[in-house]
Amino acid sequence: MTAGEAHRLIQLRESVFVVEQACAYQEADDLDLTCWHLTALADDEIAGYLRVVDAGHKYREPSIGRVLTAPAYRRRGVGRALMIEGIRRTRNAYPTASIRISAQQYLAGFYAELGFEAMTAPYLEDGIPHIEMWLAGDA
């Protein structure tokens, strides 16, 4: 990833997670240095993004997070396509492992459609209701 691409990703993530969701927190974190970054591009713009954190860095399992769709590309299946690809790539790297996510609670149904199951009761993370979910592996 070039410096310009990294800058565009950080700008988009801050635009969605900090500004749009009115949530002040350290959006770019040290996990960015060790995770895989997956983007969906359309017309030379970032239409969507997610990151995969390797097992043992955030959770015991690999995890998918920072999932977003740029406002101009919402309701077009970008998030679903990104998650399917993120799951596929994670399964390739960790064939038998479960995948854990910390999902914003209002998106639990979306993740359930992809096979994720709730693991916890809702909790607040940075002032936003979240729920931990996991996609069972073969282990």
Backbone torsions as a table, in degrees:
resi	resn	phi	psi	omega
1	MET	NA	133.3	178.3
2	THR	-79.1	167.4	177.0
3	ALA	-61.4	-39.7	179.0
4	GLY	-64.1	-41.3	178.1
5	GLU	-65.6	-42.7	178.0
6	ALA	-61.9	-40.9	179.5
7	HIS	-63.2	-44.4	179.0
8	ARG	-62.3	-39.4	178.2
9	LEU	-63.9	-46.1	-179.8
10	ILE	-63.8	-40.8	177.6
11	GLN	-59.8	-46.0	-179.4
12	LEU	-65.5	-44.4	178.8
13	ARG	-60.5	-44.2	177.9
14	GLU	-65.4	-38.4	179.1
15	SER	-59.6	-42.5	-178.4
16	VAL	-82.0	-54.7	-170.2
17	PHE	-80.6	-29.4	-178.2
18	VAL	-99.2	-52.8	-174.9
19	VAL	-78.8	-58.7	-176.9
20	GLU	-60.4	-41.3	-178.1
21	GLN	-91.2	4.9	177.7
22	ALA	47.1	54.7	-175.9
23	CYS	-130.6	107.7	-179.8
24	ALA	-84.3	111.1	176.0
25	TYR	-158.0	167.4	179.7
26	GLN	-77.0	91.4	-173.3
27	GLU	-68.3	-51.0	176.0
28	ALA	-80.3	120.1	-176.0
29	ASP	-126.7	178.7	-177.2
30	ASP	-67.4	-20.0	176.8
31	LEU	-64.1	-27.3	179.2
32	ASP	-57.6	-27.4	-177.0
33	LEU	-76.1	-18.3	-175.8
34	THR	-119.1	-6.5	-175.6
35	CYS	-95.1	172.9	175.7
36	TRP	-94.7	138.1	178.9
37	HIS	-110.8	126.9	-179.6
38	LEU	-119.7	126.5	179.6
39	THR	-122.3	152.0	170.3
40	ALA	-110.1	126.5	-178.3
41	LEU	-109.8	144.1	174.8
42	ALA	-147.1	126.7	179.4
43	ASP	53.1	42.5	-179.5
44	ASP	60.5	21.0	175.7
45	GLU	-117.7	155.8	174.2
46	ILE	-81.6	113.0	179.7
47	ALA	-88.5	-27.5	-179.8
48	GLY	-162.2	167.3	-174.2
49	TYR	-158.8	149.9	165.6
50	LEU	-154.5	164.9	174.2
51	ARG	-128.9	148.7	176.2
52	VAL	-113.4	123.4	179.1
53	VAL	-99.3	125.4	-179.2
54	ASP	-60.2	152.3	176.5
55	ALA	-53.8	139.5	176.2
56	GLY	89.5	-6.5	179.6
57	HIS	-94.5	-45.9	177.9
58	LYS	-110.7	-47.1	177.2
59	TYR	-127.4	171.7	174.0
60	ARG	-62.3	-38.0	179.9
61	GLU	-88.0	163.4	168.4
62	PRO	-66.5	153.8	-179.5
63	SER	-137.4	155.5	176.3
64	ILE	-115.8	134.9	-179.3
65	GLY	-154.5	-178.1	-179.1
66	ARG	53.3	34.1	-179.2
67	VAL	-71.9	127.3	178.6
68	LEU	-151.4	155.4	170.5
69	THR	-121.4	131.0	177.8
70	ALA	-60.3	141.9	-176.1
71	PRO	-48.7	-41.1	-177.6
72	ALA	-68.2	-13.3	-175.6
73	TYR	-115.9	9.6	-179.3
74	ARG	-70.3	154.8	179.2
75	ARG	65.8	27.9	178.6
76	ARG	-121.8	6.2	178.9
77	GLY	85.9	8.4	-178.7
78	VAL	-63.1	-48.0	-178.6
79	GLY	-61.1	-42.4	179.1
80	ARG	-63.7	-46.5	179.5
81	ALA	-61.3	-41.7	178.0
82	LEU	-62.9	-45.2	-179.7
83	MET	-63.4	-41.9	178.6
84	ILE	-60.6	-44.3	178.5
85	GLU	-68.3	-40.0	177.3
86	GLY	-61.8	-42.3	177.2
87	ILE	-64.0	-44.6	-179.6
88	ARG	-59.0	-47.5	-179.0
89	ARG	-67.1	-36.8	178.2
90	THR	-67.0	-41.4	177.6
91	ARG	-63.4	-35.7	177.3
92	ASN	-64.0	-40.0	-179.0
93	ALA	-78.9	-32.5	-176.7
94	TYR	-132.3	74.8	-170.5
95	PRO	-57.0	-30.1	-175.6
96	THR	-110.3	-4.5	-173.7
97	ALA	-80.7	150.7	168.0
98	SER	-75.6	158.7	177.0
99	ILE	-116.0	128.6	-178.8
100	ARG	-107.8	144.1	173.8
101	ILE	-135.3	154.5	169.8
102	SER	-111.2	98.6	-171.4
103	ALA	-96.7	141.7	169.4
104	GLN	-61.4	132.7	-170.7
105	GLN	-55.4	-37.2	-177.1
106	TYR	-67.1	-14.4	178.7
107	LEU	-100.1	7.0	-177.5
108	ALA	-57.3	-38.6	178.9
109	GLY	-63.4	-40.8	177.2
110	PHE	-59.2	-48.3	-178.9
111	TYR	-69.0	-33.6	177.1
112	ALA	-62.8	-36.8	177.5
113	GLU	-62.3	-23.4	178.3
114	LEU	-92.4	2.2	176.2
115	GLY	103.6	-0.4	179.7
116	PHE	-76.5	144.5	178.2
117	GLU	-119.0	143.9	178.6
118	ALA	-65.9	138.1	178.9
119	MET	-112.1	-24.9	-173.8
120	THR	-133.6	166.1	168.1
121	ALA	-73.0	160.4	177.4
122	PRO	-59.6	146.3	177.7
123	TYR	-144.1	160.4	178.3
124	LEU	-90.4	130.6	172.5
125	GLU	-127.7	116.0	-177.1
126	ASP	55.2	35.4	176.8
127	GLY	80.8	4.4	-178.5
128	ILE	-117.3	131.5	178.2
129	PRO	-62.1	127.7	178.4
130	HIS	-127.1	167.5	173.9
131	ILE	-146.1	135.9	174.9
132	GLU	-81.1	137.2	179.7
133	MET	-134.5	158.7	175.9
134	TRP	-143.5	152.6	175.5
135	LEU	-109.4	112.8	-173.2
136	ALA	-61.0	141.4	174.3
137	GLY	-98.7	-169.3	-179.5
138	ASP	-96.4	5.4	-176.4
139	ALA	-73.0	NA	NA
